[in-house]
Amino acid sequence: MNAAIPFDHTKRTVLVTGATGFVGRHLVRALLDDGHTVLALTRRKQQAAQRFGGQVRCIGAMDELDAAERVDVVINLAGARILGPRWSEGRKAALRASRVRLTGRVVDWIARAQHKPFLFLSASAIGYYGIQRLGDATPLDESAPPQPVFMSDLCREWEAAAGQAAQYGVQVECMRFGLVLGKGGALPMLLLPIRLGIGGRLGSGRQWLSWIHVDDVVRAMAHRWQHAVQALQAGGRAGPPGASNFTAPEAVSQAEFSRIAARIWRRPAVVPTPGWPMRLALGEQADLLLEGQRVAPARLEREGFRFLFPTLAEALQDLK
C-alpha cells in the first residue's frame, strides 16, 4: 500500500479481531498510518504485540475489555481458515465457532459497553451466495439470495450474529469478501503451479472467480466507515444492517485467471488439473475451487467507490 488511506478526520479507537491474519495485518497498518488507536483481539498476544512493534494493545478475550472502555469502531475479521481438512461435522462446528460464536461474544461486549461503537464492520464472504451453475454469467449483487449449502449457511449465520449489534444503535455492515489477492493469503498457493510451469485450467476452468486486491479491501473498509460518519454527522440514526460485496468489477473464469497469471509470470499454462481427485479428497469443500460465483460490487460502485485495481491483470502485475 503506497499512500496512506484516510479513514476519518477524527482519530478513533478501533477494535480489530483477526488482526494478525492476512487482511488484518494490512488493515492495522493502515489504521496506524492514519493515526488511530488499535486494540487487537488475538489468541497470541505476545506475538501480535511484536508484529505491530508495540503500537497495538492486544487482548486475548473480550472479557479483558472493560465495559467502560471507549471503542468507536469494531472491525471483525476473525475466522478459522475455510480451506483445510474435510468438512466433517466437527470441522463445521469449529468453523462456526470461530465466526458465529466469536462474533456473538463481540456483540455481548457491545451490549455491556457504556459507550457504544457507532460502526461494526463484520467480515463475511461471497460463499453467502452458494454456488452458481456453470455457464450462468448472471452477476450476483447484494440482493441475490443464499442457498441451502454449508458455506452459504455459515455466512448467513455469521451475518445474523453481527446484525444483533444493531439493536444497540450500532451501524452494522457486513463485508462479503471475494478471493483476496496480495503477497500472502491464498495467492501464493494459487500461483505455485503457474510458477512451476505446470499451471492450467482447474476442473472445467469455466467456474467464475470473483477476487479483489487487498489494498482495495482496506480502501473499501474506509469507504464504508466514511459513509457511516456522514450519517452520524447528519444526525441520522443507525439504519438496518447492510451488506457490501468486496469484489473487483472484473470477475474472470478460472481458466482466464491461469492464462493471465501465466502471461504475467511468463510461464506456460497448458496442463489441466482434473476435478475428480479434488472432489474425492475434499468432498463438499471442493465446491470452493471447482464451482464459483460471478459477484458484482454493485453497492460500492453505486456509491462511486473507485477501485485501484479493477482488472485482474492490473492486480497481478502489482503483486508480481
C-alpha positions in Angstrom: 0.0 0.0 0.0 1.7 3.2 -1.2 -0.3 6.2 0.1 -2.0 6.5 3.5 -5.7 5.6 3.4 -7.9 8.3 5.1 -10.5 6.6 7.3 -11.6 9.6 9.4 -10.6 13.1 10.3 -11.3 12.3 14.0 -8.8 9.9 15.5 -10.7 6.9 16.8 -10.2 3.8 18.9 -10.7 0.7 16.8 -11.1 -2.9 18.0 -9.9 -5.4 15.4 -10.5 -9.1 15.6 -8.3 -11.3 13.4 -5.7 -8.5 13.4 -2.8 -10.9 12.7 -4.5 -12.5 9.7 -3.6 -11.6 6.1 -6.2 -8.9 5.7 -6.0 -7.9 9.4 -2.3 -7.1 9.1 -2.9 -4.7 6.2 -5.8 -3.1 8.0 -4.0 -2.5 11.2 -1.0 -0.9 9.4 -3.4 1.4 7.5 -5.2 2.4 10.7 -2.0 3.2 12.5 -0.7 5.2 9.5 -4.0 7.3 9.7 -3.4 8.0 13.4 -5.9 5.7 15.0 -5.6 3.7 18.2 -5.9 0.0 17.7 -6.9 -2.8 20.1 -6.4 -6.3 18.7 -8.3 -9.4 19.9 -5.9 -12.3 19.4 -5.0 -15.7 20.8 -1.3 -14.9 20.6 -0.9 -11.6 22.4 2.9 -11.5 22.6 3.4 -12.4 19.0 0.9 -9.8 17.9 2.5 -7.1 20.1 5.8 -7.8 18.5 4.4 -7.9 15.0 3.0 -4.4 15.4 6.1 -3.0 17.1 4.3 -2.4 20.4 1.9 0.1 18.7 -1.2 -2.1 19.3 -2.7 -3.1 22.6 -3.5 -6.8 22.5 -6.2 -8.7 24.4 -6.8 -12.4 24.5 -10.6 -12.4 25.1 -13.5 -9.9 25.1 -13.7 -10.3 28.9 -10.4 -8.4 29.2 -12.1 -5.3 27.8 -13.8 -3.3 30.5 -17.4 -2.1 29.8 -16.2 1.5 30.5 -13.6 1.3 27.7 -14.4 3.5 24.7 -14.3 1.8 21.3 -15.6 3.8 18.4 -15.4 1.2 15.6 -15.3 -2.6 15.7 -13.8 -4.4 12.7 -14.5 -8.2 13.0 -12.2 -10.3 10.7 -11.7 -13.4 12.9 -12.4 -16.8 11.5 -10.5 -20.1 11.0 -9.2 -20.8 7.6 -12.0 -22.2 5.5 -9.8 -24.4 3.2 -8.3 -27.3 5.1 -9.4 -30.7 6.4 -12.7 -32.1 5.0 -15.9 -30.5 6.3 -16.7 -33.2 8.9 -19.4 -32.3 11.5 -16.5 -31.5 13.9 -14.8 -29.3 11.3 -18.1 -27.5 10.5 -18.6 -26.9 14.2 -15.1 -25.4 14.6 -15.7 -23.1 11.6 -19.0 -21.9 13.1 -17.4 -21.3 16.5 -14.5 -19.2 15.0 -17.0 -17.0 13.2 -20.5 -17.1 14.7 -19.7 -17.7 18.3 -16.8 -15.2 18.4 -19.0 -12.6 16.7 -21.6 -13.2 19.4 -19.0 -12.5 22.1 -18.2 -9.2 20.5 -21.9 -8.3 20.4 -22.2 -9.3 24.0 -19.5 -6.8 24.9 -21.2 -4.1 22.8 -24.4 -4.8 24.9 -22.4 -4.2 28.1 -20.4 -1.2 26.8 -21.1 2.1 28.3 -20.0 3.9 25.1 -21.4 2.1 22.1 -19.3 2.0 18.9 -21.0 3.8 16.1 -19.9 1.2 13.5 -19.5 -2.5 13.4 -17.8 -3.8 10.2 -18.0 -7.6 10.1 -16.4 -10.0 7.7 -18.5 -12.4 5.6 -17.8 -14.0 2.2 -19.3 -14.4 -1.2 -19.9 -18.0 -0.1 -23.1 -16.4 1.1 -24.5 -16.9 -2.4 -23.7 -20.6 -2.6 -22.6 -21.9 -6.0 -23.5 -20.7 -9.4 -24.4 -23.1 -12.2 -21.6 -23.5 -14.8 -22.4 -21.4 -17.8 -24.5 -18.9 -15.8 -23.0 -15.5 -16.3 -25.6 -13.6 -14.3 -23.8 -11.1 -12.0 -24.8 -11.6 -8.4 -25.4 -8.4 -6.5 -26.1 -7.9 -2.8 -29.8 -8.8 -3.3 -29.0 -12.3 -4.5 -30.3 -15.0 -2.1 -28.3 -17.6 -0.1 -28.6 -21.3 -0.9 -29.2 -24.4 1.3 -25.5 -25.4 1.4 -23.0 -25.3 4.2 -20.8 -22.3 3.0 -24.0 -20.3 2.4 -25.4 -21.2 5.8 -22.2 -20.4 7.5 -22.1 -16.9 6.1 -25.8 -16.3 6.7 -25.4 -17.3 10.4 -22.2 -15.1 10.7 -24.0 -12.1 9.3 -27.0 -12.7 11.6 -24.8 -12.8 14.6 -23.2 -9.5 13.6 -26.6 -8.0 12.9 -27.6 -8.4 16.6 -25.4 -5.3 17.4 -27.9 -3.1 15.5 -30.4 -3.3 18.5 -27.8 -1.2 20.5 -27.8 1.7 18.0 -24.7 0.5 16.1 -24.5 0.7 12.3 -23.7 -2.9 11.2 -22.1 -3.5 7.8 -21.2 -7.0 6.6 -18.3 -7.3 4.1 -18.8 -10.2 1.7 -15.2 -10.9 0.6 -14.2 -12.5 -2.7 -10.8 -14.1 -3.1 -8.4 -11.5 -1.6 -5.2 -11.2 -3.6 -2.0 -10.0 -2.1 1.6 -11.1 -1.2 0.2 -13.6 1.2 -3.1 -15.3 1.8 -4.2 -17.7 -0.9 -2.5 -16.2 -3.9 1.0 -17.8 -3.5 -0.7 -21.2 -3.4 -2.8 -20.4 -6.5 0.3 -19.2 -8.3 2.6 -22.2 -7.4 1.6 -24.4 -10.4 1.9 -21.4 -12.7 5.3 -20.5 -11.5 6.4 -24.1 -11.8 5.2 -24.1 -15.4 2.5 -26.7 -14.8 -0.5 -24.4 -14.5 -3.6 -24.6 -16.5 -7.4 -24.9 -16.0 -8.7 -26.5 -12.9 -11.6 -28.8 -13.5 -13.7 -27.3 -16.3 -12.0 -23.9 -16.0 -15.4 -22.3 -16.6 -16.1 -21.6 -12.9 -16.2 -17.9 -12.0 -13.5 -16.4 -9.8 -14.5 -13.2 -8.0 -11.5 -11.5 -6.5 -10.2 -8.2 -5.0 -6.8 -6.8 -4.4 -6.0 -6.5 -0.6 -5.4 -2.7 -1.0 -8.9 -2.3 -2.4 -10.3 -4.3 0.6 -8.8 -1.9 3.1 -9.9 1.1 1.0 -13.4 -0.3 0.8 -13.5 -0.6 4.6 -12.5 3.1 4.8 -15.3 3.9 2.3 -17.9 2.1 4.5 -16.5 3.9 7.5 -16.8 7.3 5.8 -20.4 6.7 4.9 -21.2 5.8 8.5 -19.5 9.0 9.7 -21.5 11.1 7.2 -24.8 9.5 8.5 -23.6 10.2 12.1 -22.8 13.9 11.3 -26.2 14.3 9.6 -27.8 13.3 12.9 -29.3 10.2 11.5 -29.8 7.1 13.5 -28.2 3.8 12.6 -30.0 2.0 9.8 -30.7 -1.7 9.4 -27.7 -4.0 8.9 -26.2 -3.6 5.4 -24.0 -5.8 3.2 -21.5 -5.0 0.5 -19.7 -7.3 -2.0 -16.0 -6.7 -1.6 -15.0 -7.9 -5.1 -13.4 -6.2 -8.1 -15.6 -5.2 -11.0 -14.0 -7.8 -13.3 -14.8 -11.4 -12.5 -12.9 -14.0 -14.6 -13.2 -17.7 -15.2 -10.6 -19.9 -13.5 -9.1 -20.7 -17.0 -8.8 -16.9 -17.6 -7.1 -16.5 -14.3 -4.5 -19.1 -15.2 -3.9 -17.5 -18.7 -3.5 -14.0 -17.3 -1.2 -15.2 -14.4 0.9 -17.3 -16.8 1.3 -14.3 -19.2 2.5 -12.0 -16.4 4.9 -14.6 -14.9 5.9 -15.7 -18.4 5.1 -19.3 -17.9 3.1 -21.8 -19.9 -0.5 -22.6 -18.8 -1.4 -25.8 -20.7 -1.5 -28.6 -18.1 -5.1 -29.1 -16.9 -5.9 -30.4 -13.5 -8.9 -32.7 -13.3 -11.5 -32.0 -10.7 -12.4 -35.5 -9.6 -9.3 -36.1 -7.4 -10.1 -32.9 -5.6 -13.8 -34.0 -5.1 -12.5 -37.3 -3.7 -10.1 -35.6 -1.3 -12.2 -32.6 -0.2 -15.8 -33.6 -0.6 -18.2 -30.7 -0.3 -15.3 -28.3 0.2 -14.2 -28.8 -3.4 -17.1 -26.6 -4.4 -14.9 -23.6 -3.3 -12.4 -24.4 -6.1 -14.5 -26.2 -8.8 -17.7 -24.1 -8.6 -17.9 -20.3 -8.4 -19.9 -17.2 -8.4 -19.8 -14.1 -10.6 -20.2 -11.5 -7.9 -20.6 -7.8 -8.6 -19.7 -5.0 -6.2 -23.0 -3.3 -7.0 -23.3 -1.2 -3.8 -19.8 0.1 -3.8 -20.0 1.1 -7.5 -23.4 2.7 -7.0 -21.8 4.8 -4.2 -18.9 5.9 -6.5 -16.1 3.8 -5.0 -13.1 3.8 -7.3 -11.0 0.6 -7.4 -7.3 1.0 -7.7 -7.2 -2.5 -9.3 -10.3 -3.0 -11.3 -8.8 -5.7 -13.6 -7.0 -8.9 -12.7 -4.1 -8.1 -15.0 -3.5 -4.8 -13.1 -3.8 -6.6 -9.7 -1.4 -9.4 -10.5 1.1 -7.0 -12.2 1.2 -5.0 -8.9 1.8 -8.2 -6.9 4.4 -9.7 -9.1 
